[in-house]
Amino acid sequence: MFEYLKFSMGSMQSGYKSVVLRSDNGTLDYEILQSGLLGIEKGKHSARIVDDWLKKWKALDVSSWEPVYISADSDADDAWRLIVCENGVTYKREGESSFPKQWQQFLEWLDALMPEMEFISPRRLEQVIFRFQNTHDGRTDHERIEISRAEQKLLLEKWWDSQKEEDDPCYGVRSSHCYDYSNTREYMDGLMNLCQKVFVPEGLEMPASYKADIKTSNPLTRIYVKLHDGTTYNGYAGPEYLLGWPEFLVSVQEYMGDLTSTLISEALKTLNQKGAGKYIYCKVRFKNSYRPYSYRTEDSTLKVGDWVEVPVGPDNKVIRGRIEKIEYFDEKHVPYPLNKTKFILGKCDEDEDFEDEY
């Protein structure tokens, strides 16, 4: 266990936070040196001891972090520094807009011990639940998608119900699937960041999608949102309630890859109806890849099943892939920015080992 820990982070824009933690005979105290823009007085305090705090500290394995993390972005100004004295050994770690893999867990560990310092933003999105229902032919189909940061999971459930007679309801469960990201935390963080941009816009206390007096429709999507400070919102979501709703769902589908959601399928239909335009986007899947990737083309002769060469990665390495879907969009409704979507280079011969190795 560490005897001394000093941590500082911040920027000119957000202000700087700096704290010192000291451990002595099972007690844990901290001192606030700087509180950024929070206006908290400097001083010493007893830490808020939480379950497994020592176990979580050991799991961070701070001693294995690289000494320095530097971002390639020349405009980056978010800086941090960590000094730890543990078992008589002192080591330093620091960075500028670049962080170790365990960064979010580290901030959450600090936040649990001293929540008033807000190392985790009170407005960080922790949980979002979508409830989709579509009534047709005497029955109602339901779908529930729950994304939980605390449990590191996405849960997808589908069922239906009908009522032929007033006292004779009929229910059917079709499927339930849990996507577990406990071992790939950064993947869940990325998914939650997609949701954060839509449901917790900066400076907006009550997003327009949560108005309670909106006349509902069929199909209908209800939504539940929970923030880090415990604030919750309930209401409706959809193209008529929330700007960019179909585009958001399609971005979730792109991120998840194999999420078979009726709600997202409906969003795709909406976008395809809106986006009958001149920009052609192709879904291309590579050998050994579990999900397709989007590329642009100006070749209207390409069709699903064609083999093409595409650039991949920062060095634009050319590899082969197969087109699995083709969509047309106008400029307003493209699924990815035009200037950030790479182009298909051209047709190529089929990869004969593709199916066998997938």
C-alpha positions as CSV (number, residue, x, y, z in Angstrom):
1,M,0.0,0.0,0.0
2,F,1.2,3.5,-0.7
3,E,2.3,5.8,2.1
4,Y,2.1,9.0,0.0
5,L,0.3,9.9,-3.2
6,K,0.2,13.3,-4.9
7,F,-2.0,13.8,-8.0
8,S,-2.5,16.9,-10.1
9,M,-4.5,17.4,-13.3
10,G,-6.0,20.2,-15.4
11,S,-5.6,22.9,-18.0
12,M,-5.7,26.6,-18.4
13,Q,-9.3,26.4,-19.4
14,S,-10.6,23.9,-16.8
15,G,-8.3,25.0,-14.0
16,Y,-6.0,22.7,-12.0
17,K,-6.9,20.2,-9.3
18,S,-4.2,18.9,-6.9
19,V,-4.6,16.5,-3.9
20,V,-2.3,14.5,-1.6
21,L,-3.4,11.2,0.0
22,R,-1.6,9.7,3.0
23,S,-2.1,6.2,4.4
24,D,-1.1,5.4,7.9
25,N,-2.1,2.2,9.9
26,G,-5.2,1.6,7.9
27,T,-6.4,5.2,7.8
28,L,-6.6,7.3,4.7
29,D,-6.5,11.1,4.7
30,Y,-6.3,13.6,1.9
31,E,-5.4,17.2,1.5
32,I,-6.8,19.6,-1.1
33,L,-4.0,21.8,-2.5
34,Q,-6.0,23.1,-5.5
35,S,-9.6,22.6,-6.5
36,G,-9.7,23.9,-10.1
37,L,-12.8,26.0,-10.7
38,L,-14.8,24.3,-7.9
39,G,-14.0,26.9,-5.3
40,I,-13.5,24.3,-2.6
41,E,-11.3,25.5,0.3
42,K,-7.9,24.0,0.8
43,G,-7.5,21.7,3.8
44,K,-7.1,18.2,5.2
45,H,-10.0,15.6,5.3
46,S,-10.6,12.0,6.1
47,A,-11.2,10.0,3.0
48,R,-14.6,8.4,2.3
49,I,-13.7,4.8,2.7
50,V,-15.5,2.6,0.2
51,D,-15.7,-1.2,-0.3
52,D,-12.7,-2.7,-2.0
53,W,-10.8,0.6,-2.3
54,L,-7.5,-1.1,-1.5
55,K,-8.2,-4.0,-3.9
56,K,-9.1,-1.5,-6.6
57,W,-5.9,0.4,-6.0
58,K,-3.8,-2.7,-6.4
59,A,-5.7,-3.6,-9.6
60,L,-4.6,-0.2,-11.1
61,D,-1.0,-1.4,-11.0
62,V,0.2,2.2,-11.2
63,S,3.9,1.1,-10.9
64,S,3.6,-0.6,-14.4
65,W,2.4,2.6,-16.1
66,E,4.8,4.3,-18.6
67,P,6.8,7.2,-17.1
68,V,5.5,9.7,-19.7
69,Y,2.4,9.8,-21.9
70,I,2.4,12.5,-24.6
71,S,-0.3,13.2,-27.2
72,A,0.6,13.8,-30.8
73,D,-1.9,16.7,-30.8
74,S,0.3,19.9,-30.7
75,D,-2.7,21.9,-29.3
76,A,-3.3,19.5,-26.4
77,D,-3.0,21.2,-23.0
78,D,-4.6,18.7,-20.5
79,A,-1.8,17.8,-18.2
80,W,-1.5,15.4,-15.3
81,R,1.2,14.3,-12.8
82,L,1.3,11.5,-10.3
83,I,3.9,10.9,-7.6
84,V,3.6,7.7,-5.4
85,C,5.7,6.5,-2.5
86,E,4.9,2.8,-2.0
87,N,6.8,0.3,0.1
88,G,9.7,2.8,0.4
89,V,10.0,3.3,-3.4
90,T,9.0,6.6,-5.1
91,Y,7.9,6.7,-8.7
92,K,6.5,9.4,-11.0
93,R,4.1,9.2,-13.9
94,E,2.9,12.1,-16.1
95,G,1.2,13.0,-19.3
96,E,-0.3,15.7,-21.7
97,S,-3.7,14.7,-23.1
98,S,-2.6,11.1,-23.2
99,F,-3.4,8.5,-20.6
100,P,-2.7,5.0,-19.4
101,K,-5.3,2.3,-20.1
102,Q,-6.5,2.3,-16.5
103,W,-7.1,6.1,-16.5
104,Q,-10.9,6.0,-16.1
105,Q,-10.7,3.4,-13.3
106,F,-8.1,5.6,-11.5
107,L,-10.3,8.7,-11.7
108,E,-13.3,6.7,-10.5
109,W,-11.2,5.4,-7.6
110,L,-10.3,9.0,-6.6
111,D,-13.8,10.2,-7.1
112,A,-15.1,7.5,-4.7
113,L,-12.7,8.6,-1.9
114,M,-13.3,12.4,-2.4
115,P,-16.5,13.0,-4.4
116,E,-16.5,16.7,-3.8
117,M,-13.4,17.1,-6.0
118,E,-15.4,15.8,-9.1
119,F,-12.6,14.0,-10.8
120,I,-15.6,12.4,-12.6
121,S,-18.0,14.9,-14.0
122,P,-21.4,14.9,-12.2
123,R,-23.0,15.0,-15.6
124,R,-21.2,11.9,-16.9
125,L,-23.7,9.5,-18.3
126,E,-23.9,6.3,-16.3
127,Q,-26.9,4.5,-17.6
128,V,-29.3,4.7,-20.6
129,I,-32.3,2.5,-21.3
130,F,-34.4,2.5,-24.5
131,R,-37.9,0.9,-24.4
132,F,-39.2,0.4,-28.0
133,Q,-42.8,-0.8,-28.7
134,N,-44.7,-1.3,-31.9
135,T,-48.3,-2.3,-32.0
136,H,-49.6,-4.1,-35.1
137,D,-51.9,-7.0,-36.0
138,G,-53.4,-7.3,-32.5
139,R,-50.1,-7.6,-30.7
140,T,-47.3,-5.3,-29.4
141,D,-43.7,-6.1,-29.9
142,H,-41.3,-4.8,-27.3
143,E,-37.5,-4.3,-27.2
144,R,-35.4,-3.1,-24.2
145,I,-31.8,-1.9,-24.6
146,E,-29.9,-1.1,-21.4
147,I,-26.4,0.3,-21.5
148,S,-24.7,0.4,-18.0
149,R,-21.3,1.8,-17.3
150,A,-21.3,0.4,-13.7
151,E,-22.0,-3.1,-14.8
152,Q,-20.0,-2.8,-18.0
153,K,-22.7,-4.4,-20.1
154,L,-25.3,-3.9,-22.8
155,L,-28.4,-5.9,-22.3
156,L,-30.8,-6.5,-25.2
157,E,-34.3,-8.1,-24.5
158,K,-37.2,-8.7,-26.9
159,W,-40.7,-9.9,-26.2
160,W,-44.3,-9.5,-27.3
161,D,-47.7,-9.5,-25.8
162,S,-51.3,-9.6,-27.1
163,Q,-54.8,-9.8,-25.7
164,K,-57.4,-11.6,-27.8
165,E,-59.9,-11.5,-25.0
166,E,-60.2,-8.9,-22.3
167,D,-59.2,-11.3,-19.6
168,D,-57.0,-13.5,-21.7
169,P,-53.5,-11.9,-22.1
170,C,-50.8,-13.7,-24.0
171,Y,-47.1,-13.2,-23.6
172,G,-44.0,-14.4,-25.4
173,V,-40.3,-14.0,-24.8
174,R,-38.3,-14.0,-27.9
175,S,-34.7,-13.3,-26.8
176,S,-32.4,-11.9,-24.2
177,H,-28.7,-11.3,-24.8
178,C,-26.0,-9.6,-22.6
179,Y,-22.9,-8.1,-24.2
180,D,-20.3,-8.1,-21.4
181,Y,-17.5,-5.5,-21.6
182,S,-15.9,-6.0,-18.2
183,N,-12.7,-7.1,-19.8
184,T,-12.8,-4.4,-22.5
185,R,-13.7,-1.4,-20.5
186,E,-12.5,1.1,-23.1
187,Y,-15.0,-0.3,-25.5
188,M,-17.9,0.5,-23.1
189,D,-16.4,3.9,-22.5
190,G,-16.5,4.6,-26.2
191,L,-20.2,3.5,-26.5
192,M,-21.2,5.7,-23.5
193,N,-19.4,8.6,-25.1
194,L,-21.6,8.2,-28.1
195,C,-24.7,8.4,-25.9
196,Q,-23.2,11.3,-23.9
197,K,-23.1,13.6,-26.9
198,V,-26.8,13.1,-27.6
199,F,-28.4,12.9,-24.1
200,V,-26.2,15.2,-22.0
201,P,-25.4,18.2,-24.2
202,E,-23.4,20.8,-22.4
203,G,-25.4,23.5,-20.7
204,L,-28.7,21.9,-21.4
205,E,-30.6,21.0,-18.2
206,M,-33.6,19.3,-19.7
207,P,-33.2,17.9,-23.2
208,A,-36.1,18.6,-25.5
209,S,-36.7,14.9,-26.0
210,Y,-38.0,14.5,-22.4
211,K,-41.1,16.8,-22.6
212,A,-43.9,15.0,-20.9
213,D,-46.7,16.6,-22.9
214,I,-45.7,15.4,-26.3
215,K,-48.4,13.4,-28.1
216,T,-47.0,9.9,-28.5
217,S,-47.1,7.8,-31.6
218,N,-46.7,4.2,-32.8
219,P,-44.0,2.9,-32.9
220,L,-42.8,4.6,-29.7
221,T,-39.5,4.8,-27.9
222,R,-39.3,5.6,-24.2
223,I,-36.0,6.5,-22.7
224,Y,-34.4,6.6,-19.2
225,V,-31.1,8.4,-18.5
226,K,-29.0,8.5,-15.3
227,L,-26.1,10.8,-14.6
228,H,-23.2,10.4,-12.3
229,D,-24.7,12.7,-9.7
230,G,-27.8,10.6,-9.5
231,T,-30.0,12.9,-11.7
232,T,-32.4,10.9,-13.9
233,Y,-34.6,11.8,-16.9
234,N,-37.5,10.0,-18.4
235,G,-39.5,10.6,-21.5
236,Y,-39.7,9.9,-25.2
237,A,-37.2,9.8,-28.0
238,G,-37.4,9.7,-31.8
239,P,-37.0,11.7,-35.0
240,E,-39.8,14.0,-34.0
241,Y,-38.5,14.6,-30.5
242,L,-34.7,14.6,-30.7
243,L,-32.4,16.1,-33.4
244,G,-30.2,13.5,-35.0
245,W,-32.0,10.5,-33.4
246,P,-31.8,8.1,-36.4
247,E,-28.1,9.0,-37.0
248,F,-27.3,8.3,-33.4
249,L,-28.8,4.9,-33.5
250,V,-27.0,4.0,-36.7
251,S,-23.7,5.1,-35.0
252,V,-24.5,2.7,-32.2
253,Q,-25.0,0.0,-34.8
254,E,-21.7,0.8,-36.4
255,Y,-20.0,0.6,-33.0
256,M,-21.6,-2.6,-31.9
257,G,-21.5,-4.4,-35.3
258,D,-23.6,-7.4,-34.5
259,L,-26.4,-5.8,-32.4
260,T,-29.7,-7.2,-33.9
261,S,-32.0,-4.4,-32.7
262,T,-35.5,-3.7,-34.1
263,L,-35.2,-0.1,-32.9
264,I,-32.0,0.4,-34.9
265,S,-33.5,-1.3,-37.9
266,E,-36.3,1.3,-37.8
267,A,-33.7,4.1,-37.6
268,L,-32.0,2.7,-40.7
269,K,-35.3,2.7,-42.6
270,T,-35.8,6.4,-41.6
271,L,-32.4,7.4,-42.8
272,N,-32.7,5.4,-46.1
273,Q,-36.0,7.2,-46.8
274,K,-34.4,10.6,-46.0
275,G,-31.1,10.0,-47.7
276,A,-31.8,9.1,-51.3
277,G,-28.9,11.1,-52.4
278,K,-25.7,11.2,-54.4
279,Y,-23.2,10.0,-51.8
280,I,-22.7,6.2,-51.9
281,Y,-21.6,4.5,-48.7
282,C,-20.6,0.8,-48.7
283,K,-20.3,-1.6,-45.8
284,V,-17.1,-3.6,-46.4
285,R,-16.1,-6.6,-44.3
286,F,-12.6,-8.0,-44.1
287,K,-11.3,-11.5,-43.6
288,N,-11.4,-12.4,-39.8
289,S,-13.5,-9.3,-39.1
290,Y,-16.7,-9.7,-37.1
291,R,-18.2,-6.4,-38.4
292,P,-18.2,-4.3,-41.6
293,Y,-16.7,-0.9,-42.0
294,S,-18.0,2.1,-44.0
295,Y,-16.3,3.4,-47.2
296,R,-17.3,5.8,-49.9
297,T,-17.4,5.3,-53.6
298,E,-18.4,7.2,-56.7
299,D,-18.7,3.9,-58.7
300,S,-22.5,3.3,-59.1
301,T,-21.8,-0.1,-60.7
302,L,-20.6,-1.7,-57.5
303,K,-23.0,-4.2,-56.0
304,V,-23.3,-6.3,-52.8
305,G,-21.0,-9.2,-53.0
306,D,-18.3,-7.4,-55.0
307,W,-14.7,-7.7,-53.8
308,V,-12.8,-4.4,-53.4
309,E,-9.5,-3.0,-52.3
310,V,-9.7,-0.4,-49.5
311,P,-7.2,1.6,-47.4
312,V,-7.0,0.7,-43.7
313,G,-5.4,2.3,-40.7
314,P,-3.2,5.4,-40.4
315,D,-0.7,4.2,-43.0
316,N,-3.6,3.3,-45.4
317,K,-2.5,-0.2,-46.0
318,V,-4.4,-1.7,-48.9
319,I,-6.4,-4.9,-48.1
320,R,-9.3,-6.8,-49.7
321,G,-12.8,-6.9,-48.4
322,R,-16.3,-7.8,-49.6
323,I,-19.2,-5.3,-49.9
324,E,-22.1,-6.4,-47.7
325,K,-24.4,-3.3,-48.0
326,I,-24.8,-0.2,-50.2
327,E,-26.7,2.9,-49.1
328,Y,-27.3,6.3,-50.7
329,F,-27.4,9.6,-48.7
330,D,-27.7,13.3,-49.2
331,E,-25.1,15.5,-47.6
332,K,-27.2,16.2,-44.5
333,H,-27.7,12.6,-43.6
334,V,-24.4,10.8,-44.3
335,P,-23.6,8.4,-41.5
336,Y,-20.0,9.6,-41.3
337,P,-18.4,13.0,-42.2
338,L,-17.7,13.1,-45.9
339,N,-14.1,14.4,-45.4
340,K,-13.3,11.6,-42.9
341,T,-14.6,8.6,-44.8
342,K,-12.1,6.8,-46.9
343,F,-12.8,5.7,-50.5
344,I,-12.9,2.3,-52.0
345,L,-9.9,2.0,-54.4
346,G,-11.5,-0.4,-56.8
347,K,-12.7,-4.0,-57.6
348,C,-10.4,-6.9,-57.0
349,D,-10.3,-10.7,-57.2
350,E,-12.2,-12.7,-54.5
351,D,-10.3,-13.9,-51.4
352,E,-10.9,-17.6,-51.6
353,D,-10.1,-18.1,-47.9
354,F,-12.5,-15.5,-46.6
355,E,-15.4,-17.8,-45.6
356,D,-13.2,-20.5,-44.2
357,E,-11.3,-18.1,-41.8
358,Y,-14.3,-16.0,-40.7
